[in-house]
Amino acid sequence: MLLASLQNVVFGYNDVPGLEDASVEIYSGEFVAITGPNGASKSTLLKLLLGLLQPWKGKVFRSPVNAEGKKLVIGYVSQQIAAFNGGFPSTVMEFVRSGRYTKGSWLRRMTEEDHRETEKALRQVGMWNLRHRRIGELSGGQKQRICIARALAQEPDLLVLDEPTTGMDQQSRQGFYELMHHQVKVHGRTIVMVTHGLSEVEGYLDRIIELQRKEEGGWKCCTTTSCSGHFMPVG
């Protein structure tokens, strides 16, 4: 099932096109990596797919429902989301549990299922023992983990991650890739992840969207399946 796509999309910053004639399709139940050099519009591509940016030209599609016909739930972890200041008042548990409000009203009471999914998400990223810590007391890598946990607690159909392993050591990264592979193969989730560590993760992937420099100085998008377009460098 097609969950999201770009069709002949053009977008840039300050009147300079950074992404031109881009067409990308994301299907349910696949683990996709987006990779390429710095400045190759990888984060921009994610934001266009999510609707956080609007294209200058072309079409963006996001399915309103999942494969079961229920409302599509999207989890997103950006590059900057872990940059909490030291005075952030929430505890780890409170922050991750807030992801459960995507399942209903902010005014509703937390259910046993909410608590169970929160605990599971924290254990999956190795942060359960720090659940009562204030977020401002955590390291950068720990903040990144709880952002991932919050996204997992949402039980997303589509999980979009922008360089999620920043601040993790090699052992932690390996465990993370195995966790994401499990989410796709066992829970049927779709994961789209920007990464520079392609050699570490490619054994778990279904597809790679790679941004490569063209001879004339722009960027091209190469993948094993449906993706096309040119990616121009942004200054």
Phi, psi and omega in degrees: 000134178283121180263323182203152179201156168244139179229110178053047185275138174237132178203150176196184179239145177053044177066011178252119180291120178261340182220126190224130178053045183269132176229121183223141176233133179241123183251156181295144175078024178233153178250110186243134174251140172248124184223164180154173183293166173301142179084008184264023172067026181293310180295324178298319178301316178298314184295327175292317178299324182278348183085011178282339172234147178254132183291151172293317179218164177094181185238142174240132179238136169226125180295136178283345184228161176269188183295340179267002180084005177269165181304131179292128177254126181244128172254138184222129174238112182274173178294324188269352191295337181276002185272054177290144175280166186297340182265010181301123193280343188283152169274166178303313181300314181298318182295311181294320180296332180297337177296339181287345180289351172293345180271003180171194184293148174294342183268353184283161177279146176291136180263173175299323178296320178301313180295321181294316181291326177296313179298317181300316181296317179294321178293323181297328180259008176073031183240011182298321182292343180254020188296337181263000178288151170284142184299324181296346180270354185273159173283170179300317180294323178291321176298320178299320181295320182287333174294320176294319179299318179299318178296319178294325180296338177288348187052058187286149170282321180236121180246119185246122189232126180254100182051060187289343184267010177303128179088357179267146173279175187299318180297319179293321178297317180298317178297323179294316179298322178295321177297315180295320177300319178296319180300322180285308188284326183264318184261356176072020180280162175250131181235129174240122189225127170277132180209151170259345184267055186299322183297331181283327190253345191298335178292343180261351191273153170265333185200150179235130170253111186247129177265118183238148180287133175278161181301325182276006170107353179269206179231147174235156184250119182240136180207169180282342179227217194284102172200135178210166177131171181239140182241115185266143181294137175260130188298000000 
